[in-house]
Amino acid sequence: MIVDGRPSKAAGGGVSFLAGAIYNAAFESGLQITERRNAPYYDGMMPVGMDAWVDGAGADLKIKNNSKHGVMIEVYATTSKVSVKLWGTKTVDVDLETSDRHDITYAQFKQIPRGPTCVWSDGAEGFTVTATRVITDADTGKEIAREKTDVKYGPKPKIACV
């Protein structure tokens, strides 16, 4: 879980992981994404540009069934894995195009007093990618939509517990 912009030992993160799995399923099925935020920094849990962040401060994931058919969401979870399946009538094919990383920002070094709230981190650079969803008609192959989203990740701070 991220607290005050840095990793913490607090329990959390699972809701955003589930949201990311649901987002990926909805994205790949061609459903309309009406609200989505990415994580403050990239953690590698989802493909780059494909995470979803939810929290109690207003970040949410909202999906709209813009198809002419019903959709059922099926979720399986264990202690180490989450699987999401969307069931419905297939009318589109979806491809993801992800740009190279650009607008690189570097992690800041922070010294935090030792204690239960300090979690050591080697940090990671921040960057931006463009995730493009290409939706084509499943029967004809004709392109229906090309949706580009710039996904910006901040740098993960380097933390030393002193």
SETIFI-284653 format. One line per field, with one value per residue: residue number from 0; residue in three letters; chain; x, y, z of N, C-alpha, C, CB in turn. Coordinates in steps of 0.02 Angstrom, whole numbers, always signed. Glycine has a CB too. Layout:
BEGIN
nr = (NUM / ...) .
rest = (Ala / ...) .
kette = (A / ...) .
n_u = (X / ...) .
n_v = (Y / ...) .
n_w = (Z / ...) .
ca_u = (X / ...) .
ca_v = (Y / ...) .
ca_w = (Z / ...) .
c_u = (X / ...) .
c_v = (Y / ...) .
c_w = (Z / ...) .
cb_u = (X / ...) .
cb_v = (Y / ...) .
cb_w = (Z / ...) .
END
This chain:
BEGIN
nr = (0 / 1 / 2 / 3 / 4 / 5 / 6 / 7 / 8 / 9 / 10 / 11 / 12 / 13 / 14 / 15 / 16 / 17 / 18 / 19 / 20 / 21 / 22 / 23 / 24 / 25 / 26 / 27 / 28 / 29 / 30 / 31 / 32 / 33 / 34 / 35 / 36 / 37 / 38 / 39 / 40 / 41 / 42 / 43 / 44 / 45 / 46 / 47 / 48 / 49 / 50 / 51 / 52 / 53 / 54 / 55 / 56 / 57 / 58 / 59 / 60 / 61 / 62 / 63 / 64 / 65 / 66 / 67 / 68 / 69 / 70 / 71 / 72 / 73 / 74 / 75 / 76 / 77 / 78 / 79 / 80 / 81 / 82 / 83 / 84 / 85 / 86 / 87 / 88 / 89 / 90 / 91 / 92 / 93 / 94 / 95 / 96 / 97 / 98 / 99 / 100 / 101 / 102 / 103 / 104 / 105 / 106 / 107 / 108 / 109 / 110 / 111 / 112 / 113 / 114 / 115 / 116 / 117 / 118 / 119 / 120 / 121 / 122 / 123 / 124 / 125 / 126 / 127 / 128 / 129 / 130 / 131 / 132 / 133 / 134 / 135 / 136 / 137 / 138 / 139 / 140 / 141 / 142 / 143 / 144 / 145 / 146 / 147 / 148 / 149 / 150 / 151 / 152 / 153 / 154 / 155 / 156 / 157 / 158 / 159 / 160 / 161) .
rest = (Met / Ile / Val / Asp / Gly / Arg / Pro / Ser / Lys / Ala / Ala / Gly / Gly / Gly / Val / Ser / Phe / Leu / Ala / Gly / Ala / Ile / Tyr / Asn / Ala / Ala / Phe / Glu / Ser / Gly / Leu / Gln / Ile / Thr / Glu / Arg / Arg / Asn / Ala / Pro / Tyr / Tyr / Asp / Gly / Met / Met / Pro / Val / Gly / Met / Asp / Ala / Trp / Val / Asp / Gly / Ala / Gly / Ala / Asp / Leu / Lys / Ile / Lys / Asn / Asn / Ser / Lys / His / Gly / Val / Met / Ile / Glu / Val / Tyr / Ala / Thr / Thr / Ser / Lys / Val / Ser / Val / Lys / Leu / Trp / Gly / Thr / Lys / Thr / Val / Asp / Val / Asp / Leu / Glu / Thr / Ser / Asp / Arg / His / Asp / Ile / Thr / Tyr / Ala / Gln / Phe / Lys / Gln / Ile / Pro / Arg / Gly / Pro / Thr / Cys / Val / Trp / Ser / Asp / Gly / Ala / Glu / Gly / Phe / Thr / Val / Thr / Ala / Thr / Arg / Val / Ile / Thr / Asp / Ala / Asp / Thr / Gly / Lys / Glu / Ile / Ala / Arg / Glu / Lys / Thr / Asp / Val / Lys / Tyr / Gly / Pro / Lys / Pro / Lys / Ile / Ala / Cys / Val) .
kette = (A / A / A / A / A / A / A / A / A / A / A / A / A / A / A / A / A / A / A / A / A / A / A / A / A / A / A / A / A / A / A / A / A / A / A / A / A / A / A / A / A / A / A / A / A / A / A / A / A / A / A / A / A / A / A / A / A / A / A / A / A / A / A / A / A / A / A / A / A / A / A / A / A / A / A / A / A / A / A / A / A / A / A / A / A / A / A / A / A / A / A / A / A / A / A / A / A / A / A / A / A / A / A / A / A / A / A / A / A / A / A / A / A / A / A / A / A / A / A / A / A / A / A / A / A / A / A / A / A / A / A / A / A / A / A / A / A / A / A / A / A / A / A / A / A / A / A / A / A / A / A / A / A / A / A / A / A / A / A / A / A / A) .
n_u = (+42 / +22 / +67 / +63 / +134 / +236 / +301 / +221 / +196 / +67 / -87 / -156 / -184 / -235 / -363 / -341 / -266 / -363 / -450 / -367 / -359 / -494 / -505 / -415 / -482 / -602 / -551 / -492 / -605 / -672 / -763 / -832 / -729 / -761 / -709 / -549 / -398 / -221 / -91 / +11 / +148 / +240 / +225 / +243 / +149 / +46 / +32 / +129 / +52 / -73 / -134 / -249 / -305 / -376 / -446 / -489 / -501 / -561 / -514 / -567 / -637 / -732 / -843 / -933 / -1061 / -1064 / -1107 / -1228 / -1270 / -1288 / -1173 / -1073 / -979 / -850 / -759 / -615 / -524 / -377 / -259 / -147 / -175 / -276 / -410 / -502 / -645 / -743 / -902 / -998 / -1070 / -964 / -914 / -815 / -639 / -490 / -341 / -188 / -77 / +75 / +174 / +351 / +439 / +442 / +485 / +559 / +577 / +671 / +701 / +682 / +790 / +754 / +769 / +705 / +647 / +693 / +577 / +408 / +338 / +424 / +480 / +601 / +659 / +718 / +684 / +623 / +622 / +514 / +395 / +316 / +196 / +109 / -40 / -129 / -285 / -347 / -490 / -579 / -703 / -766 / -813 / -790 / -665 / -643 / -583 / -648 / -627 / -494 / -413 / -320 / -220 / -128 / -19 / +44 / +173 / +238 / +401 / +459 / +500 / +668 / +702 / +778 / +794 / +837) .
n_v = (-59 / +114 / +253 / +422 / +447 / +352 / +182 / +75 / -23 / -48 / -137 / -169 / -123 / -233 / -207 / -117 / -201 / -296 / -209 / -175 / -299 / -314 / -200 / -232 / -343 / -282 / -185 / -267 / -326 / -227 / -146 / +10 / +121 / +225 / +291 / +296 / +282 / +277 / +196 / +287 / +265 / +151 / -20 / -146 / -246 / -259 / -260 / -129 / +28 / -24 / -34 / -6 / +110 / +124 / +210 / +274 / +409 / +457 / +406 / +298 / +157 / +144 / +64 / +46 / -46 / -42 / -120 / -212 / -318 / -426 / -432 / -531 / -530 / -627 / -674 / -745 / -783 / -816 / -839 / -796 / -760 / -677 / -692 / -633 / -645 / -599 / -627 / -639 / -586 / -595 / -463 / -381 / -363 / -332 / -242 / -200 / -66 / -11 / +127 / +167 / +202 / +369 / +541 / +531 / +528 / +548 / +455 / +523 / +535 / +488 / +503 / +418 / +410 / +265 / +136 / +72 / +125 / +146 / +91 / +16 / +61 / +39 / +123 / +188 / +241 / +368 / +383 / +408 / +327 / +290 / +212 / +127 / +79 / -24 / -53 / -170 / -229 / -388 / -473 / -413 / -355 / -222 / -66 / +7 / +95 / +194 / +219 / +325 / +338 / +432 / +378 / +419 / +391 / +426 / +446 / +314 / +338 / +331 / +254 / +264 / +192 / +267) .
n_w = (+0 / -33 / +58 / +96 / -22 / -27 / -11 / +108 / +260 / +282 / +271 / +114 / -58 / -125 / -172 / -276 / -357 / -393 / -459 / -566 / -632 / -670 / -751 / -855 / -913 / -954 / -1041 / -1140 / -1191 / -1255 / -1191 / -1132 / -1046 / -920 / -812 / -742 / -655 / -655 / -558 / -438 / -457 / -561 / -528 / -580 / -567 / -658 / -839 / -915 / -915 / -899 / -774 / -637 / -519 / -364 / -225 / -62 / -76 / -189 / -312 / -436 / -525 / -666 / -773 / -924 / -999 / -1160 / -1261 / -1359 / -1291 / -1147 / -1009 / -906 / -759 / -699 / -561 / -492 / -348 / -256 / -124 / -189 / -320 / -442 / -551 / -687 / -785 / -923 / -980 / -1125 / -1281 / -1415 / -1513 / -1555 / -1589 / -1497 / -1488 / -1409 / -1411 / -1355 / -1318 / -1318 / -1165 / -1107 / -1064 / -943 / -767 / -618 / -467 / -303 / -162 / +2 / +176 / +309 / +476 / +570 / +607 / +633 / +525 / +422 / +268 / +177 / +16 / -150 / -248 / -407 / -578 / -644 / -778 / -939 / -1040 / -1192 / -1207 / -1325 / -1377 / -1496 / -1580 / -1672 / -1787 / -1758 / -1856 / -1984 / -1977 / -1989 / -1932 / -1788 / -1682 / -1613 / -1474 / -1379 / -1234 / -1125 / -1004 / -854 / -743 / -586 / -509 / -404 / -238 / -171 / -24 / +134 / +289 / +433) .
ca_u = (+0 / +59 / +44 / +102 / +176 / +290 / +279 / +210 / +181 / -5 / -123 / -191 / -160 / -273 / -421 / -316 / -247 / -425 / -473 / -324 / -380 / -558 / -491 / -386 / -535 / -647 / -512 / -483 / -670 / -698 / -811 / -814 / -700 / -783 / -665 / -493 / -335 / -166 / -55 / +57 / +209 / +233 / +250 / +255 / +97 / +6 / +71 / +138 / -4 / -136 / -156 / -303 / -293 / -435 / -432 / -545 / -498 / -594 / -493 / -614 / -640 / -802 / -849 / -1001 / -1075 / -1087 / -1126 / -1300 / -1280 / -1272 / -1105 / -1066 / -910 / -834 / -695 / -587 / -468 / -345 / -213 / -91 / -194 / -343 / -428 / -565 / -671 / -805 / -941 / -1046 / -1068 / -906 / -928 / -756 / -572 / -455 / -268 / -155 / -12 / +105 / +234 / +410 / +438 / +472 / +478 / +586 / +593 / +713 / +678 / +715 / +813 / +726 / +787 / +647 / +667 / +677 / +517 / +359 / +310 / +476 / +490 / +657 / +642 / +773 / +657 / +616 / +610 / +448 / +394 / +251 / +185 / +44 / -74 / -179 / -331 / -373 / -550 / -601 / -762 / -744 / -834 / -763 / -596 / -641 / -568 / -704 / -601 / -424 / -416 / -253 / -219 / -61 / -16 / +103 / +193 / +289 / +455 / +451 / +556 / +718 / +692 / +825 / +771 / +896) .
ca_v = (+0 / +177 / +302 / +483 / +444 / +304 / +116 / +67 / -91 / -52 / -185 / -135 / -137 / -286 / -179 / -91 / -258 / -322 / -159 / -183 / -359 / -298 / -152 / -268 / -383 / -236 / -156 / -317 / -344 / -171 / -107 / +80 / +138 / +294 / +321 / +253 / +314 / +230 / +201 / +344 / +243 / +84 / -72 / -208 / -296 / -264 / -234 / -57 / +66 / -62 / -42 / +37 / +130 / +146 / +225 / +307 / +481 / +477 / +368 / +243 / +124 / +138 / +33 / +47 / -95 / -7 / -169 / -225 / -382 / -429 / -451 / -557 / -528 / -683 / -662 / -798 / -758 / -858 / -798 / -773 / -748 / -652 / -700 / -601 / -663 / -567 / -671 / -603 / -599 / -563 / -425 / -343 / -385 / -276 / -247 / -148 / -41 / +29 / +163 / +164 / +248 / +434 / +590 / +497 / +567 / +506 / +449 / +563 / +498 / +513 / +468 / +415 / +379 / +193 / +123 / +29 / +155 / +153 / +34 / +28 / +54 / +60 / +172 / +173 / +301 / +381 / +389 / +411 / +286 / +297 / +148 / +136 / +23 / -27 / -96 / -187 / -271 / -458 / -506 / -383 / -332 / -150 / -29 / +45 / +149 / +195 / +260 / +336 / +363 / +443 / +353 / +448 / +364 / +464 / +404 / +283 / +365 / +289 / +264 / +234 / +197 / +286) .
ca_w = (+0 / -36 / +107 / +90 / -80 / -23 / +10 / +180 / +281 / +294 / +228 / +60 / -125 / -157 / -208 / -339 / -399 / -421 / -508 / -625 / -668 / -702 / -804 / -911 / -944 / -988 / -1096 / -1193 / -1219 / -1292 / -1152 / -1122 / -982 / -909 / -762 / -722 / -639 / -646 / -495 / -436 / -489 / -590 / -482 / -616 / -554 / -720 / -895 / -912 / -942 / -893 / -705 / -615 / -450 / -327 / -155 / -28 / -87 / -251 / -371 / -445 / -590 / -689 / -839 / -951 / -1051 / -1219 / -1312 / -1363 / -1259 / -1076 / -990 / -838 / -734 / -656 / -527 / -450 / -309 / -206 / -85 / -231 / -389 / -458 / -621 / -706 / -851 / -943 / -1023 / -1165 / -1353 / -1445 / -1574 / -1573 / -1571 / -1468 / -1484 / -1369 / -1434 / -1302 / -1340 / -1276 / -1108 / -1120 / -1010 / -884 / -707 / -574 / -397 / -252 / -104 / +65 / +237 / +353 / +540 / +580 / +646 / +599 / +464 / +371 / +224 / +133 / -56 / -194 / -295 / -479 / -616 / -670 / -851 / -972 / -1099 / -1224 / -1219 / -1377 / -1386 / -1565 / -1581 / -1739 / -1792 / -1757 / -1918 / -2045 / -1967 / -1999 / -1871 / -1760 / -1640 / -1593 / -1414 / -1350 / -1165 / -1097 / -936 / -823 / -679 / -551 / -484 / -338 / -201 / -139 / +48 / +181 / +358 / +473) .
c_u = (+44 / +27 / +91 / +153 / +233 / +263 / +269 / +197 / +106 / -36 / -160 / -162 / -201 / -332 / -398 / -293 / -309 / -452 / -432 / -344 / -447 / -548 / -463 / -438 / -582 / -614 / -509 / -549 / -701 / -751 / -785 / -787 / -718 / -742 / -611 / -433 / -282 / -132 / -7 / +126 / +201 / +264 / +259 / +202 / +53 / +51 / +74 / +80 / -71 / -159 / -215 / -294 / -359 / -414 / -493 / -548 / -526 / -571 / -538 / -607 / -713 / -802 / -922 / -1008 / -1106 / -1104 / -1202 / -1319 / -1264 / -1200 / -1106 / -992 / -901 / -764 / -677 / -529 / -443 / -299 / -157 / -111 / -265 / -354 / -496 / -583 / -735 / -839 / -992 / -1040 / -1011 / -925 / -867 / -693 / -535 / -380 / -242 / -88 / +15 / +169 / +293 / +402 / +472 / +458 / +500 / +598 / +627 / +690 / +718 / +735 / +784 / +751 / +728 / +671 / +647 / +614 / +467 / +331 / +362 / +485 / +546 / +635 / +702 / +749 / +652 / +601 / +536 / +451 / +322 / +251 / +117 / +17 / -131 / -220 / -360 / -430 / -572 / -663 / -739 / -761 / -797 / -689 / -588 / -629 / -628 / -680 / -528 / -421 / -346 / -260 / -146 / -63 / +50 / +114 / +246 / +345 / +439 / +511 / +604 / +714 / +747 / +798 / +832 / +878) .
c_v = (+62 / +225 / +362 / +479 / +395 / +236 / +114 / -7 / -100 / -103 / -146 / -156 / -190 / -261 / -151 / -147 / -289 / -274 / -164 / -244 / -348 / -250 / -187 / -309 / -338 / -204 / -204 / -337 / -287 / -130 / -36 / +91 / +211 / +329 / +271 / +297 / +260 / +243 / +260 / +327 / +170 / +32 / -140 / -261 / -308 / -243 / -157 / -22 / +34 / -73 / +5 / +49 / +152 / +160 / +260 / +381 / +502 / +440 / +307 / +214 / +117 / +114 / +34 / -7 / -58 / -56 / -176 / -289 / -378 / -451 / -475 / -554 / -587 / -672 / -722 / -768 / -812 / -811 / -769 / -753 / -722 / -662 / -669 / -623 / -623 / -613 / -629 / -625 / -560 / -528 / -387 / -381 / -323 / -291 / -188 / -131 / +4 / +62 / +146 / +213 / +314 / +481 / +559 / +547 / +520 / +510 / +495 / +517 / +530 / +470 / +474 / +383 / +306 / +188 / +84 / +59 / +162 / +87 / +52 / +18 / +77 / +108 / +147 / +237 / +307 / +389 / +395 / +361 / +304 / +228 / +161 / +72 / +28 / -78 / -106 / -231 / -344 / -494 / -479 / -363 / -257 / -115 / +14 / +105 / +138 / +245 / +265 / +365 / +371 / +423 / +376 / +418 / +409 / +418 / +376 / +306 / +312 / +305 / +228 / +246 / +209 / +299) .
c_w = (+0 / +13 / +103 / +33 / -78 / +1 / +86 / +195 / +293 / +246 / +175 / -6 / -162 / -196 / -276 / -386 / -432 / -473 / -572 / -666 / -704 / -760 / -865 / -949 / -984 / -1049 / -1155 / -1225 / -1259 / -1254 / -1141 / -1051 / -970 / -855 / -742 / -708 / -634 / -579 / -497 / -465 / -511 / -545 / -516 / -606 / -615 / -778 / -892 / -948 / -931 / -821 / -692 / -540 / -419 / -255 / -125 / -39 / -155 / -313 / -377 / -515 / -608 / -761 / -860 / -1004 / -1111 / -1276 / -1311 / -1327 / -1185 / -1066 / -918 / -820 / -686 / -627 / -484 / -412 / -262 / -167 / -128 / -302 / -394 / -533 / -633 / -776 / -862 / -992 / -1060 / -1238 / -1384 / -1510 / -1598 / -1555 / -1546 / -1467 / -1443 / -1401 / -1379 / -1327 / -1296 / -1218 / -1128 / -1062 / -943 / -828 / -658 / -502 / -351 / -194 / -41 / +122 / +285 / +419 / +543 / +622 / +604 / +534 / +409 / +333 / +175 / +60 / -97 / -247 / -366 / -515 / -635 / -745 / -876 / -1030 / -1129 / -1238 / -1269 / -1384 / -1457 / -1566 / -1652 / -1736 / -1799 / -1822 / -1979 / -2039 / -1976 / -1932 / -1851 / -1721 / -1626 / -1535 / -1382 / -1280 / -1144 / -1023 / -906 / -753 / -649 / -529 / -415 / -296 / -175 / -64 / +87 / +251 / +403 / +545) .
cb_u = (-48 / +60 / +42 / +138 / +203 / +346 / +328 / +151 / +219 / -38 / -172 / -187 / -89 / -297 / -456 / -258 / -210 / -478 / -468 / -252 / -386 / -607 / -441 / -330 / -574 / -671 / -441 / -449 / -717 / -728 / -826 / -875 / -621 / -856 / -705 / -477 / -339 / -115 / -17 / +65 / +271 / +265 / +203 / +320 / +54 / -58 / +39 / +206 / +6 / -128 / -97 / -373 / -240 / -493 / -368 / -541 / -426 / -584 / -417 / -686 / -604 / -839 / -821 / -1020 / -1124 / -1033 / -1091 / -1322 / -1237 / -1319 / -1055 / -1095 / -895 / -837 / -699 / -565 / -488 / -305 / -183 / -39 / -187 / -351 / -428 / -560 / -685 / -793 / -976 / -1035 / -1136 / -849 / -986 / -756 / -534 / -480 / -236 / -144 / -19 / +120 / +221 / +475 / +474 / +444 / +405 / +651 / +528 / +786 / +685 / +668 / +891 / +648 / +853 / +587 / +636 / +736 / +486 / +303 / +281 / +543 / +424 / +717 / +579 / +805 / +699 / +560 / +653 / +417 / +429 / +235 / +189 / +48 / -101 / -147 / -388 / -317 / -607 / -545 / -807 / -775 / -908 / -802 / -551 / -707 / -506 / -748 / -641 / -375 / -467 / -210 / -257 / -38 / -22 / +97 / +219 / +260 / +522 / +447 / +531 / +792 / +623 / +897 / +732 / +931) .
cb_v = (+0 / +206 / +272 / +498 / +509 / +329 / +62 / +111 / -107 / +17 / -229 / -60 / -158 / -334 / -124 / -43 / -311 / -332 / -88 / -188 / -419 / -268 / -99 / -314 / -423 / -182 / -138 / -377 / -365 / -194 / -142 / +125 / +126 / +295 / +344 / +202 / +355 / +236 / +136 / +367 / +251 / +81 / -81 / -235 / -274 / -219 / -257 / -37 / +77 / -128 / -27 / +7 / +186 / +93 / +269 / +293 / +505 / +547 / +347 / +268 / +55 / +206 / -41 / +117 / -152 / +41 / -238 / -229 / -436 / -477 / -391 / -630 / -459 / -751 / -598 / -861 / -695 / -918 / -838 / -825 / -813 / -576 / -776 / -523 / -740 / -496 / -728 / -527 / -582 / -614 / -377 / -274 / -418 / -261 / -247 / -171 / -2 / -14 / +238 / +180 / +216 / +464 / +616 / +459 / +599 / +527 / +376 / +620 / +497 / +513 / +496 / +373 / +417 / +156 / +189 / +15 / +223 / +175 / +13 / -18 / +96 / -1 / +234 / +119 / +302 / +443 / +327 / +483 / +209 / +340 / +117 / +155 / +22 / -45 / -64 / -221 / -251 / -496 / -498 / -322 / -367 / -124 / +15 / +1 / +153 / +215 / +232 / +382 / +316 / +517 / +274 / +525 / +291 / +502 / +443 / +203 / +406 / +302 / +239 / +264 / +131 / +347) .
cb_w = (+60 / -108 / +179 / +156 / -93 / +25 / -12 / +205 / +345 / +284 / +270 / +68 / -122 / -105 / -166 / -327 / -357 / -365 / -478 / -604 / -619 / -650 / -780 / -887 / -892 / -940 / -1072 / -1165 / -1164 / -1355 / -1084 / -1136 / -980 / -889 / -699 / -778 / -573 / -705 / -480 / -365 / -442 / -660 / -425 / -597 / -495 / -716 / -963 / -944 / -1014 / -928 / -656 / -631 / -445 / -329 / -148 / +45 / -82 / -261 / -365 / -434 / -590 / -683 / -838 / -980 / -1025 / -1242 / -1299 / -1437 / -1292 / -1041 / -999 / -832 / -699 / -696 / -483 / -493 / -269 / -239 / -29 / -233 / -430 / -438 / -641 / -701 / -857 / -974 / -982 / -1159 / -1387 / -1457 / -1562 / -1539 / -1631 / -1396 / -1555 / -1296 / -1503 / -1239 / -1339 / -1316 / -1046 / -1187 / -1006 / -902 / -675 / -579 / -374 / -227 / -101 / +62 / +269 / +321 / +598 / +613 / +670 / +646 / +479 / +402 / +186 / +150 / -74 / -226 / -293 / -492 / -680 / -637 / -884 / -997 / -1082 / -1290 / -1152 / -1444 / -1332 / -1617 / -1538 / -1780 / -1853 / -1699 / -1929 / -2063 / -2015 / -2032 / -1880 / -1715 / -1574 / -1653 / -1364 / -1395 / -1117 / -1105 / -934 / -818 / -686 / -491 / -482 / -342 / -144 / -168 / +70 / +172 / +380 / +443) .
END
